[in-house]
Structure formats: C-alpha cells, structure tokens
Amino acid sequence: MRYLTIALTLFTGMILMLLIHFTSPTQTTVKYFPFDENVVFEKSETELTLLDNKNEHYIVRWISDSKTNNTIYLRQDLSLLYVDGLLKGLQSKWRENESDISLESDIHGEGSSYYQSITYHHGEVHYKNNSIKSLNRMSYDEMYVIDSEHSSLFTFRKPKEEQQIEWKDTLDHTISQQLHYHWHNLINHFQLNYDDFLFVPLTELYQFETRNLPNLDKNQTRKVIAQLWEGLYANYILPFQETETIQKSYIPLILFSKTGDRLYVLFQDQHGEMRQLIQTYSINN
C-alpha cells in the first residue's frame, strides 16, 4: 500500500510536467573561441530551493548566479530545468561589458518529483588586437520534492533517512524506465552501435569539469565541451525558446565515442521529431 500511494502521488506530479516555462528568446551569442587564461569565474552556481506551498501547490525557486573576476565584453548564462526527466524550463540572459549574470524563476509544482538543473556560464573577452577569447564553466543542482497526503511537504538532495531512500528509489525507478525507453528508441532509430560510446545524459555533463572525455586530455575535453554547448544552444535551446507550442521532451542523451573523435546528441525537438547532432573532433588539436 505504501508503494501504491507513492506511485499515485508521482503520477499526479508528472501530469503537471506538461506545463513548460520559458524565458523570452535571446540573441545567438554562445560561440567557442580559444580559452582565456587571464579571466576566471569567481562564482558559478545553480540552486534549487523549495518555497512554501500555496493552494495545494508548491513553488520551486530556480536560481543561477555567476561572476567573472573582470568586466568583459560579453557574458551569457544558459540554464535548463528538467523535472522527472522532462524539460520544464529554459532561462537565458546575455549582457555586454559585465561580469555578473543572475537568473531566477519560480516553478509551480504538485506531487512528488525529481528536479535537475544544469547551467552553462559563458563569456567572451575581446582584445585590442582583434583577438577574441572565451571562458566557460558548468554548474548543477538537483532536488527531490516529496508531496504526499500522508506526510508534510519535504525535500532532500542525498537521502539520509529510510523514508527518503524509499522515495528516491521509487522516483528513480519510474523516471529511469521512461528515459531508457526513450533513449533506446533514439539510438535504434539512428542505428548507432551501443558498444562504441560512453553515454552521458545532458544533466550529467557537468561532471566533465573535473573529468576527461575518452582519449582526450583536460584541454581537449574543455574544447569539445565548449563546442558542444555552442551546438546545443543553436540547435536545441533556441528552437525551444522560439516555439510557442512545445511537445514533451526528455533529457537529451550525449554519446561520446570511445575512440575520442566524435559525439552525437540525441533528442526530441520542439515538434516531437527525433533529432541527432554530430560533432567531430581531432585528438591532435
């Protein structure tokens, strides 16, 4: 009976995930340039916070903040929010001659759900000799919100108590089943070989702030990730921001080749169509 109650509460929450929240479209500004070693991020963070519930709903505050050590020509941050594996919202802001970028939005929810947000912090530095350099960093946050008629509203990131462990296992199992079914359909549709790739959901891309991609060193990994975000912004983020009618869309899956020469991004676009982006790179560059 306990798990039936959890499943019904989860189902109620997932129905509400069809409501998508987007900021207004912005200009295309995310571009890869050689990295600037003289400018760094003093702060880069993403934070999800549960606010008080009102009228049988609760509110999740979704914030991203970043700051560079110097004022630079262009700053832009992109933040994506997924709830139970589905795209819930996008935030983007760009500023010229700034060091700080702040994003904030309140998301209404109901039912027990798993929230994940990944943010790409980006900047361009323009020099008098017409050279352009860039810097970037990723940040991430996640949160489980438990909204059950049998207990008061509560939240956690890493489960510590038995009740939290039970909720995490139930939510993870349901969401994982849906995501893996969707991803398998994409992989089979584009006839890709499972054994050739390292599979990374977009929400886990932040791990490569401290890890290297297969057969790549730290600098090569940084370049590939920066170029990947350039492609994601142009082909995934902007189309969603510019479309009023959105089909439900799951977390994109990124396939990094184990040979270290290419990657694929598999996702369902704003019209519900299966899409793949292909990025090739050389380990010699």
C-alpha positions, 0 to 999 in steps of 0.5 A: 500500500505504501508503494501504491500511494507513492506511485499515485502521488508521482503520477499526479506530479508528472501530469503537471510536467506538461506545463513548460516555462520559458524565458523570452528568446535571446540573441545567438551569442554562445560561440567557442573561441580559444580559452582565456587564461587571464579571466576566471569565474569567481562564482558559478552556481545553480540552486534549487530551493523549495518555497512554501506551498500555496493552494495545494501547490508548491513553488520551486525557486530556480536560481543561477548566479555567476561572476567573472573576476573582470568586466568583459565584453560579453557574458551569457548564462544558459540554464535548463530545468528538467523535472522527472526527466522532462524539460520544464524550463529554459532561462537565458540572459546575455549582457555586454561589458559585465561580469555578473549574470543572475537568473531566477524563476519560480516553478509551480509544482504538485506531487512528488518529483525529481528536479535537475538543473544544469547551467552553462556560464559563458563569456567572451573577452575581446582584445585590442588586437582583434583577438577574441577569447572565451571562458566557460564553466558548468554548474548543477543542482538537483532536488527531490520534492516529496508531496504526499497526503500522508506526510508534510511537504519535504525535500532532500538532495542525498537521502539520509533517512529510510523514508527518503531512500524509499522515495528516491528509489521509487522516483528513480525507478519510474523516471529511469524506465521512461528515459531508457525507453526513450533513449533506446528508441533514439539510438535504434532509430539512428542505428548507432552501435551501443558498444562504441560510446560512453553515454552521458545524459545532458544533466550529467555533463557537468561532471566533465569539469573535473573529468576527461572525455575518452582519449582526450586530455583536460584541454581537449575535453574543455574544447569539445565541451565548449563546442558542444554547448555552442551546438546545443544552444543553436540547435536545441535551446533556441528552437525551444525558446522560439516555439510557442507550442512545445511537445514533451521532451526528455533529457537529451542523451550525449554519446561520446565515442570511445575512440575520442573523435566524435559525439552525437546528441540525441533528442526530441525537438520542439515538434516531437521529431527525433533529432541527432547532432554530430560533432567531430573532433581531432585528438591532435588539436 
